[in-house]
Amino acid sequence: MRLVSLVVKSSITNEVIRYIEFNESGLSLIVDETDNKTSGSNIGKTTAVKVIDLCLGAKSISSLYKEKDTGENHIVKDFLEKNKIVSELTCKIDDKDYAFKRALYRNGKNEINGEIVKNITEYRNKLNEIIFDNTNNKPTLRQLISKFIRLENSNESALLKYLGTFCKNYEYQAIYEYLYGIDTSKSENVDILSLNEDIDKDIEAIFRKNGVSSLSEFKAKISLMKEEVEKFKKAYSEVTIIEEYEDKKKEMKEVLTCINKLEGISAKGNLKINLMKEKIKKEEEKIFSVDHKLLKKLYDETKILMDKPLKDFEELQKFHNGMVNKRITMLKESLEEMNSSLSVVDNELSRLRKEYETNYVSFNTELKDKFEEKYTEFSINKIKLQNYINDYEYIVTKKKEKQDNLDKKVKENNDFDKKEDIKKTLNNYFKNLTDKIIGETFAIVLNDDENEFPVKIIGMNGKPGTGIKKAMITCFDLAHINLIIDKKYHMPVFEIHDKLENIDLKELKNIIKITRKFRGQYIFPILNDRIDKLDILEKEVVLRLSSENKFFQI
């Protein structure tokens, strides 16, 4: 795939705002013509690259007018919205022209060869199929195309990890093997590896929570907890106060029997006392209700029987009242005896009740507290044990799920000879480029281990230093393009680098010299003051920008 041209225009007036025609091979430079005293920022160098990136599936059009440091540029945003600006990138793939049109305003329609695509996801999927002949979208378009368009990631740390550190090693393994044409099967296994990675994180979190590092440790911990729970269970069922409780229960039963018996006696005594009080009351009433006629009759009769008859009626009345009072006195004496006896019973009953309450009820409370304490300990450990068992069984299930996932992996292509041939071709180009551009020979090492990063760069003196990494990006990416051309891979043969103007002048001269004969397309911005120093040819410049001629001409 080669870039042919980029057109930016208003979809309302059809007015062309910017037209760029790229060189078929070699250099296509974007020149910043601002002088040394004027900042070259905000004229549109990076914007030009971002527009190409949007046509190739970048997600957010807001990147054209929003920066982390400076915020939102309302002038650019309003211009895009008001004029309904669109960009169309024309490419040649297998001698066939393709037009990728992207709306640069909100809710605009995107098109491929004049056919509207309903959303960005479908747009990307179609591009992935067209550009990379990738029908299953593994790796994704953006994972692949970002290797050919380096924007803010064009820094030393992103030399190899061009997608950033959030991308996992196994994902980079699949991506690089796809890009180098080694094997596409790894990309089909990425989802499985991702699922298993989540499972591993889940298992690790459970291990940490339970203070173990393996299933065997977990199993041992569960066994120890089971023993502990059994101890608590035994202690609960055989708590020593049970024997005390039985003795106390027997003792209190005897006390309760006495209480019941005395309560019966007390009830009967109270009943007798009440009856006695009734009798006394009736006797007392007799004194005030004397029948004088009856007494007179009695008096007449007694005169016959008695040797010394009562002298008169008053004597008879006195005799009657005396008899009544005597009975009352006798009844009161009996009542006093009853009260005295009942008082003894009630005192004993009160004592026994107090004894029962003090000893038995308080003992029951103490017993209950002791039981609750033991039961609480038992319950806590039982819950812990159940949680351990649940977590253990969960891990066992997850490990089985992980193995089931691995069983579904697509068999990877282990064609050793093919890989060695690719590695040899790649390194021939890379060694030549590093030697001519940097002045030191480096090699690319490919790593098969999915847990390790797939690519390393080594030299005679070890890894490349910080000072040469910017030039190393050029060597690394252009070697890849040469590999694609040699092997006729269905991939882009262009490379776009932003921020390359800050590279060392000596290395930049070497890059210009080498890439003039480059079979692919190398596109990057360059400052105007370096043009003369680098002997740039006019035909190598595809776009000139300045503070008076910004990308969107606003």
C-alpha positions as CSV (number, residue, x, y, z in Angstrom):
1,M,0.0,0.0,0.0
2,R,1.4,3.4,-1.0
3,L,-0.1,6.9,-0.3
4,V,-1.0,8.8,-3.5
5,S,-2.6,12.0,-2.3
6,L,-4.5,13.8,0.5
7,V,-7.3,16.2,-0.2
8,V,-8.9,18.4,2.5
9,K,-12.1,20.3,1.4
10,S,-15.4,21.7,2.5
11,S,-18.3,19.3,1.8
12,I,-20.6,22.3,1.6
13,T,-18.8,24.4,-1.1
14,N,-16.5,21.6,-2.4
15,E,-13.6,24.1,-2.0
16,V,-10.3,22.4,-1.7
17,I,-8.4,23.7,1.3
18,R,-5.3,21.5,1.0
19,Y,-4.0,19.1,-1.6
20,I,-0.9,17.0,-1.0
21,E,0.5,14.6,-3.6
22,F,3.0,12.2,-2.2
23,N,6.1,10.9,-4.0
24,E,5.8,7.3,-5.0
25,S,9.0,6.4,-3.2
26,G,11.8,8.1,-1.3
27,L,11.2,11.3,0.7
28,S,7.9,13.3,1.0
29,L,8.8,16.2,3.4
30,I,6.5,18.6,5.2
31,V,8.5,21.8,5.6
32,D,8.0,24.3,8.4
33,E,9.0,27.7,6.8
34,T,8.7,29.8,10.0
35,D,12.0,31.5,10.9
36,N,14.1,30.7,13.9
37,K,12.6,33.5,15.9
38,T,9.1,32.3,15.5
39,S,7.7,29.1,17.0
40,G,6.8,26.5,14.4
41,S,4.0,25.1,16.6
42,N,0.3,25.4,15.6
43,I,1.0,25.8,11.9
44,G,-0.2,22.3,11.1
45,K,2.8,20.0,10.6
46,T,1.4,17.5,13.1
47,T,-2.1,18.2,11.9
48,A,-1.2,17.0,8.4
49,V,0.0,13.7,9.9
50,K,-3.1,13.5,12.2
51,V,-5.4,13.9,9.2
52,I,-3.7,11.1,7.4
53,D,-4.0,9.0,10.6
54,L,-7.8,9.8,10.8
55,C,-8.3,8.6,7.3
56,L,-6.6,5.4,8.4
57,G,-8.9,4.8,11.3
58,A,-7.7,7.0,14.2
59,K,-10.7,7.5,16.5
60,S,-11.0,11.1,17.6
61,I,-11.3,14.1,15.4
62,S,-10.9,16.2,18.5
63,S,-7.2,15.5,18.3
64,L,-7.1,18.2,15.5
65,Y,-8.1,21.0,17.9
66,K,-7.5,19.7,21.4
67,E,-4.1,19.4,23.1
68,K,-3.3,18.2,26.7
69,D,-1.1,21.2,27.3
70,T,-3.0,24.0,25.5
71,G,-6.6,22.8,25.7
72,E,-9.1,23.3,22.9
73,N,-8.6,25.5,19.9
74,H,-12.1,26.8,19.3
75,I,-11.1,28.5,16.0
76,V,-10.1,25.2,14.4
77,K,-13.1,23.4,15.9
78,D,-15.6,26.0,14.7
79,F,-14.0,26.0,11.2
80,L,-14.3,22.3,10.8
81,E,-17.9,22.2,12.1
82,K,-19.1,25.3,10.2
83,N,-17.6,24.2,6.8
84,K,-18.2,20.5,7.2
85,I,-14.6,19.7,6.4
86,V,-13.7,16.3,5.1
87,S,-10.4,14.6,4.2
88,E,-9.8,12.0,1.5
89,L,-6.7,9.9,1.4
90,T,-6.1,8.1,-2.0
91,C,-3.9,5.0,-1.8
92,K,-2.7,2.4,-4.3
93,I,-3.0,-1.2,-3.2
94,D,-2.1,-4.0,-5.6
95,D,-2.3,-1.5,-8.5
96,K,-5.8,-0.6,-7.4
97,D,-6.8,2.9,-6.2
98,Y,-8.7,3.3,-2.9
99,A,-10.2,6.4,-1.5
100,F,-10.6,6.6,2.3
101,K,-12.8,9.6,3.2
102,R,-13.1,10.8,6.8
103,A,-15.4,13.6,8.1
104,L,-13.5,16.0,10.3
105,Y,-16.7,17.3,12.0
106,R,-19.0,15.7,14.5
107,N,-21.6,13.1,13.3
108,G,-20.1,13.3,9.7
109,K,-20.2,10.3,7.4
110,N,-17.1,8.2,6.5
111,E,-16.7,6.6,3.1
112,I,-14.6,4.0,1.4
113,N,-14.5,4.3,-2.4
114,G,-17.6,6.4,-2.2
115,E,-19.6,3.9,-0.1
116,I,-20.8,5.3,3.3
117,V,-19.7,3.3,6.3
118,K,-22.1,3.4,9.2
119,N,-19.6,3.7,12.1
120,I,-15.9,3.9,13.0
121,T,-15.8,0.3,14.0
122,E,-17.0,-0.9,10.6
123,Y,-14.7,1.6,8.9
124,R,-11.7,0.2,10.8
125,N,-12.6,-3.4,10.1
126,K,-13.0,-2.7,6.4
127,L,-9.6,-0.9,6.3
128,N,-8.0,-3.8,8.1
129,E,-9.2,-6.2,5.4
130,I,-8.2,-3.9,2.6
131,I,-4.8,-2.8,3.8
132,F,-3.6,-5.9,5.6
133,D,-5.8,-8.6,4.1
134,N,-6.9,-9.3,7.7
135,T,-10.4,-10.6,7.7
136,N,-10.8,-11.6,11.4
137,N,-9.5,-8.2,12.8
138,K,-6.8,-9.9,14.8
139,P,-4.6,-7.9,15.4
140,T,-6.8,-4.8,15.1
141,L,-6.2,-2.1,12.4
142,R,-4.9,0.4,15.0
143,Q,-2.5,-2.1,16.5
144,L,-1.0,-2.6,13.0
145,I,-1.2,0.8,11.3
146,S,0.2,2.6,14.3
147,K,3.6,1.0,13.4
148,F,3.6,3.0,10.1
149,I,2.4,6.3,11.6
150,R,4.3,7.4,14.6
151,L,2.8,10.6,16.2
152,E,3.4,11.5,19.8
153,N,4.8,8.1,20.4
154,S,7.8,8.9,18.2
155,N,10.1,9.1,21.2
156,E,13.0,7.0,22.5
157,S,10.9,5.0,24.9
158,A,8.5,4.0,22.2
159,L,11.1,2.6,19.8
160,L,9.8,-0.9,20.1
161,K,6.7,-0.5,22.3
162,Y,5.0,1.8,19.8
163,L,1.5,1.1,21.2
164,G,2.6,2.1,24.7
165,T,3.1,0.1,27.9
166,F,-0.6,-0.8,28.3
167,C,-0.2,-3.4,25.5
168,K,0.9,-6.7,26.9
169,N,3.9,-8.7,25.9
170,Y,1.8,-11.5,24.4
171,E,-0.1,-8.9,22.3
172,Y,3.1,-7.5,21.0
173,Q,4.2,-11.1,20.2
174,A,1.2,-11.6,18.0
175,I,1.5,-8.1,16.4
176,Y,5.2,-8.3,15.5
177,E,4.8,-11.9,14.2
178,Y,2.0,-10.6,12.0
179,L,3.9,-7.5,10.8
180,Y,7.0,-9.6,10.1
181,G,5.0,-12.2,8.2
182,I,6.2,-15.0,10.5
183,D,2.8,-16.3,11.8
184,T,-0.8,-15.1,12.1
185,S,-1.9,-17.8,14.5
186,K,-0.6,-16.0,17.6
187,S,-3.0,-13.2,16.9
188,E,-5.9,-15.6,16.9
189,N,-4.8,-16.8,20.4
190,V,-4.6,-13.3,21.9
191,D,-8.2,-13.3,23.3
192,I,-7.5,-16.7,25.0
193,L,-4.3,-15.3,26.5
194,S,-6.1,-12.2,27.6
195,L,-8.8,-14.3,29.3
196,N,-6.2,-16.4,31.0
197,E,-4.3,-13.3,32.1
198,D,-7.5,-12.0,33.8
199,I,-7.9,-15.5,35.4
200,D,-4.3,-15.3,36.7
201,K,-4.9,-11.9,38.2
202,D,-8.1,-13.1,39.9
203,I,-6.3,-16.2,41.3
204,E,-3.4,-14.1,42.5
205,A,-5.8,-11.7,44.3
206,I,-7.5,-14.6,46.1
207,F,-4.1,-16.1,47.1
208,R,-3.0,-12.7,48.5
209,K,-6.3,-12.3,50.4
210,N,-5.8,-15.7,52.1
211,G,-2.1,-15.4,52.7
212,V,-1.0,-18.2,50.5
213,S,0.9,-18.5,47.2
214,S,-0.3,-21.9,45.8
215,L,-3.1,-24.4,45.9
216,S,-1.0,-26.8,48.0
217,E,-0.5,-24.1,50.6
218,F,-4.2,-23.3,50.5
219,K,-5.1,-26.9,51.0
220,A,-2.8,-27.2,54.0
221,K,-4.4,-24.0,55.5
222,I,-7.9,-25.4,55.0
223,S,-6.9,-28.6,56.8
224,L,-5.5,-26.6,59.7
225,M,-8.7,-24.5,59.9
226,K,-10.8,-27.7,59.9
227,E,-8.9,-29.0,62.9
228,E,-9.4,-25.7,64.6
229,V,-13.1,-25.7,64.0
230,E,-13.4,-29.2,65.4
231,K,-11.6,-28.1,68.5
232,F,-14.0,-25.2,69.0
233,K,-16.9,-27.5,68.3
234,K,-15.7,-30.0,70.9
235,A,-15.1,-27.2,73.4
236,Y,-18.6,-25.8,72.8
237,S,-20.3,-29.2,73.3
238,E,-18.1,-30.2,76.2
239,V,-17.8,-26.9,78.0
240,T,-16.8,-27.6,81.6
241,I,-19.6,-25.6,83.2
242,I,-22.1,-28.2,82.0
243,E,-21.4,-30.3,85.0
244,E,-21.8,-27.3,87.3
245,Y,-25.0,-26.5,85.5
246,E,-26.5,-30.0,86.1
247,D,-25.6,-29.9,89.9
248,K,-27.0,-26.4,90.1
249,K,-30.1,-27.4,88.2
250,K,-30.8,-30.2,90.7
251,E,-30.2,-27.9,93.6
252,M,-32.5,-25.3,92.2
253,K,-35.2,-27.8,91.5
254,E,-35.3,-28.8,95.2
255,V,-35.4,-25.1,96.1
256,L,-38.3,-24.6,93.6
257,T,-40.1,-27.6,95.1
258,C,-39.9,-26.0,98.5
259,I,-41.0,-22.7,97.1
260,N,-44.1,-24.3,95.5
261,K,-44.9,-26.2,98.7
262,L,-44.5,-23.0,100.9
263,E,-46.6,-21.1,98.4
264,G,-49.4,-23.7,98.9
265,I,-49.1,-23.4,102.7
266,S,-49.1,-19.6,102.4
267,A,-52.2,-19.6,100.2
268,K,-54.0,-21.9,102.7
269,G,-52.9,-19.8,105.6
270,N,-54.1,-16.6,104.0
271,L,-57.5,-18.3,103.3
272,K,-57.9,-19.4,106.9
273,I,-56.9,-16.0,108.2
274,N,-59.5,-14.4,105.9
275,L,-62.2,-16.9,107.2
276,M,-61.1,-16.1,110.8
277,K,-61.5,-12.4,110.2
278,E,-64.9,-13.0,108.8
279,K,-65.9,-15.0,112.0
280,I,-64.5,-12.3,114.2
281,K,-66.5,-9.7,112.3
282,K,-69.7,-11.7,112.6
283,E,-69.2,-12.1,116.4
284,E,-68.5,-8.4,116.7
285,E,-71.8,-7.7,114.9
286,K,-73.7,-9.8,117.5
287,I,-72.9,-7.4,120.2
288,F,-74.9,-4.7,118.5
289,S,-77.8,-6.7,117.3
290,V,-79.3,-8.3,120.6
291,D,-82.9,-9.6,120.4
292,H,-84.4,-8.3,123.8
293,K,-87.6,-10.4,123.5
294,L,-85.5,-13.6,123.0
295,L,-83.3,-12.7,125.9
296,K,-86.4,-12.0,128.0
297,K,-87.8,-15.5,127.1
298,L,-84.4,-17.0,127.9
299,Y,-84.3,-15.1,131.1
300,D,-87.7,-16.5,132.2
301,E,-86.6,-20.0,131.3
302,T,-83.3,-19.7,133.2
303,K,-85.1,-18.6,136.4
304,I,-86.5,-22.2,136.6
305,L,-83.2,-23.9,135.9
306,M,-80.7,-21.8,137.7
307,D,-80.3,-21.9,141.5
308,K,-79.6,-18.2,141.4
309,P,-81.5,-16.7,138.5
310,L,-80.4,-13.5,136.9
311,K,-81.6,-10.6,138.8
312,D,-82.8,-8.7,135.8
313,F,-82.6,-8.2,132.1
314,E,-79.4,-6.1,132.2
315,E,-77.6,-9.0,133.8
316,L,-78.7,-11.3,131.1
317,Q,-77.5,-8.8,128.4
318,K,-74.2,-8.5,130.2
319,F,-74.0,-12.3,130.2
320,H,-74.6,-12.4,126.4
321,N,-72.0,-9.8,125.6
322,G,-69.5,-11.4,127.8
323,M,-70.0,-14.7,126.0
324,V,-69.6,-13.0,122.6
325,N,-66.5,-11.1,123.7
326,K,-65.0,-14.2,125.1
327,R,-65.5,-16.0,121.7
328,I,-64.0,-12.9,119.9
329,T,-61.0,-13.0,122.2
330,M,-60.5,-16.7,121.5
331,L,-60.9,-16.2,117.7
332,K,-58.4,-13.3,117.7
333,E,-55.9,-15.4,119.6
334,S,-56.3,-18.1,116.9
335,L,-55.9,-15.4,114.2
336,E,-52.7,-14.1,115.8
337,E,-51.3,-17.7,115.9
338,M,-52.2,-18.0,112.2
339,N,-50.5,-14.7,111.3
340,S,-47.4,-15.7,113.2
341,S,-47.3,-19.1,111.5
342,L,-47.9,-17.5,108.1
343,S,-45.2,-14.9,108.7
344,V,-42.7,-17.7,109.3
345,V,-43.8,-19.4,106.0
346,D,-43.7,-16.1,104.1
347,N,-40.3,-15.2,105.4
348,E,-39.0,-18.6,104.4
349,L,-40.7,-18.3,101.0
350,S,-39.1,-14.8,100.5
351,R,-35.7,-16.2,101.4
352,L,-36.0,-19.2,99.0
353,R,-37.3,-16.9,96.2
354,K,-34.3,-14.6,96.7
355,E,-32.0,-17.5,96.8
356,Y,-33.5,-18.9,93.6
357,E,-33.2,-15.5,91.8
358,T,-29.7,-14.7,93.0
359,N,-28.1,-18.1,92.4
360,Y,-30.1,-19.7,89.6
361,V,-31.0,-16.8,87.4
362,S,-27.6,-15.1,87.6
363,F,-26.0,-18.5,87.0
364,N,-28.1,-19.0,83.8
365,T,-27.0,-15.5,82.6
366,E,-23.4,-16.4,83.2
367,L,-23.9,-19.7,81.5
368,K,-25.5,-18.0,78.5
369,D,-22.6,-15.6,78.2
370,K,-20.1,-18.4,78.3
371,F,-22.0,-20.3,75.7
372,E,-22.3,-17.2,73.5
373,E,-18.6,-16.6,73.8
374,K,-17.7,-20.1,72.8
375,Y,-20.3,-20.1,70.0
376,T,-19.0,-16.8,68.6
377,E,-15.5,-18.2,68.4
378,F,-16.9,-21.3,66.8
379,S,-19.0,-19.4,64.3
380,I,-16.2,-17.0,63.2
381,N,-13.9,-19.9,62.5
382,K,-16.6,-21.9,60.8
383,I,-17.3,-18.9,58.5
384,K,-13.6,-18.5,57.8
385,L,-13.3,-22.2,56.9
386,Q,-16.3,-21.9,54.6
387,N,-14.7,-18.9,52.9
388,Y,-11.5,-20.7,52.5
389,I,-13.2,-23.7,50.9
390,N,-15.2,-21.4,48.6
391,D,-12.1,-19.6,47.5
392,Y,-10.2,-22.8,47.0
393,E,-13.0,-24.3,44.9
394,Y,-13.2,-21.1,42.9
395,I,-9.5,-21.3,42.1
396,V,-9.7,-24.9,41.1
397,T,-12.6,-24.0,38.8
398,K,-10.7,-21.1,37.3
399,K,-7.6,-23.2,36.7
400,K,-9.7,-25.7,34.9
401,E,-11.2,-22.9,32.9
402,K,-7.7,-21.7,32.1
403,Q,-6.7,-25.1,30.9
404,D,-9.9,-25.4,28.8
405,N,-9.0,-22.0,27.2
406,L,-5.4,-23.3,26.4
407,D,-6.9,-26.4,24.8
408,K,-8.8,-24.1,22.4
409,K,-5.6,-22.3,21.2
410,V,-4.9,-22.4,17.5
411,K,-1.7,-24.4,16.8
412,E,1.1,-21.9,16.1
413,N,3.3,-22.1,13.0
414,N,6.7,-23.2,14.1
415,D,8.4,-23.0,10.7
416,F,11.9,-22.5,11.9
417,D,13.5,-22.0,8.5
418,K,10.9,-19.4,7.5
419,K,11.5,-17.5,10.7
420,E,15.3,-17.6,10.3
421,D,15.0,-16.4,6.7
422,I,12.8,-13.5,7.7
423,K,15.1,-12.6,10.6
424,K,18.1,-12.7,8.3
425,T,16.5,-10.5,5.7
426,L,15.3,-8.0,8.4
427,N,18.7,-7.9,10.0
428,N,20.5,-7.4,6.7
429,Y,18.6,-4.2,6.2
430,F,18.7,-3.1,9.8
431,K,22.5,-3.6,10.1
432,N,23.1,-1.7,6.9
433,L,20.8,1.2,8.0
434,T,22.3,1.5,11.5
435,D,25.8,1.4,10.1
436,K,25.2,4.1,7.5
437,I,22.9,6.4,9.6
438,I,24.2,5.9,13.2
439,G,27.7,4.8,12.4
440,E,27.4,1.6,14.5
441,T,26.0,-1.7,13.6
442,F,23.1,-3.1,15.6
443,A,21.0,-6.3,15.2
444,I,17.4,-7.3,15.9
445,V,16.7,-10.3,18.1
446,L,13.4,-12.0,17.9
447,N,12.0,-13.7,21.1
448,D,9.4,-16.5,20.9
449,D,8.4,-16.5,24.6
450,E,4.9,-15.0,24.9
451,N,5.8,-13.8,28.4
452,E,8.7,-11.8,27.1
453,F,8.8,-8.8,24.7
454,P,9.2,-10.1,21.2
455,V,11.9,-7.8,19.9
456,K,15.2,-6.6,21.2
457,I,18.0,-4.5,19.7
458,I,21.6,-5.2,20.6
459,G,24.9,-3.8,19.4
460,M,28.6,-4.5,20.0
461,N,28.4,-2.4,23.1
462,G,25.0,-3.7,24.3
463,K,21.7,-1.8,24.0
464,P,21.6,1.5,22.1
465,G,22.0,4.6,24.2
466,T,19.5,7.4,24.6
467,G,21.2,9.7,22.3
468,I,20.9,7.5,19.2
469,K,17.4,6.1,19.8
470,K,15.6,8.7,17.6
471,A,17.7,7.7,14.6
472,M,17.2,4.1,15.6
473,I,13.4,4.5,15.1
474,T,14.1,5.4,11.5
475,C,16.4,2.4,11.0
476,F,14.0,0.0,12.7
477,D,10.9,1.1,10.8
478,L,12.6,1.4,7.3
479,A,14.2,-2.1,7.7
480,H,10.6,-3.4,8.2
481,I,9.4,-1.6,5.1
482,N,12.2,-3.2,3.1
483,L,11.2,-6.6,4.4
484,I,7.6,-6.0,3.4
485,I,8.7,-5.1,-0.1
486,D,11.1,-8.0,-0.5
487,K,8.5,-10.5,0.8
488,K,5.6,-8.9,-1.0
489,Y,3.5,-8.7,2.1
490,H,0.0,-7.2,1.8
491,M,0.9,-4.2,4.0
492,P,1.8,-0.5,3.8
493,V,5.2,0.5,2.4
494,F,5.2,4.0,3.8
495,E,6.4,5.3,7.1
496,I,5.3,8.6,8.7
497,H,7.4,10.1,11.5
498,D,6.4,13.1,13.5
499,K,8.9,15.0,15.7
500,L,11.9,14.0,13.6
501,E,13.1,17.6,13.1
502,N,14.8,17.4,16.5
503,I,17.2,14.6,15.5
504,D,20.9,15.2,15.4
505,L,21.9,17.0,12.2
506,K,24.6,14.5,11.3
507,E,22.2,11.6,11.7
508,L,19.5,13.5,9.8
509,K,21.9,14.0,6.9
510,N,22.5,10.3,6.7
511,I,18.8,9.6,6.9
512,I,18.1,12.0,4.0
513,K,21.0,10.5,1.9
514,I,19.8,6.9,2.5
515,T,16.1,7.4,2.1
516,R,16.4,9.2,-1.3
517,K,16.9,5.7,-2.7
518,F,14.3,4.2,-0.4
519,R,11.9,1.9,-2.2
520,G,9.1,2.8,0.1
521,Q,7.7,6.2,1.1
522,Y,9.2,8.1,4.0
523,I,7.2,11.1,5.2
524,F,8.2,13.5,8.0
525,P,8.2,17.2,8.9
526,I,11.4,19.2,8.7
527,L,12.4,22.8,9.8
528,N,13.1,25.3,7.0
529,D,16.5,26.3,8.4
530,R,17.7,22.7,7.9
531,I,16.7,22.6,4.2
532,D,19.9,24.2,2.9
533,K,22.1,22.2,5.3
534,L,20.6,19.0,4.1
535,D,20.6,19.7,0.4
536,I,16.8,18.9,0.2
537,L,15.5,18.8,-3.4
538,E,12.3,20.7,-4.2
539,K,10.6,17.6,-5.5
540,E,11.1,16.0,-2.1
541,V,8.9,18.7,-0.5
542,V,5.2,17.8,-0.7
543,L,3.9,20.5,1.7
544,R,5.1,23.9,2.9
545,L,3.5,25.5,6.0
546,S,4.1,28.7,7.8
547,S,2.4,31.1,10.2
548,E,0.8,32.8,7.2
549,N,0.0,29.5,5.5
550,K,-1.3,27.1,8.1
551,F,-2.7,23.7,7.3
552,F,-6.4,24.7,7.4
553,Q,-5.5,28.2,6.0
554,I,-7.2,29.9,8.9
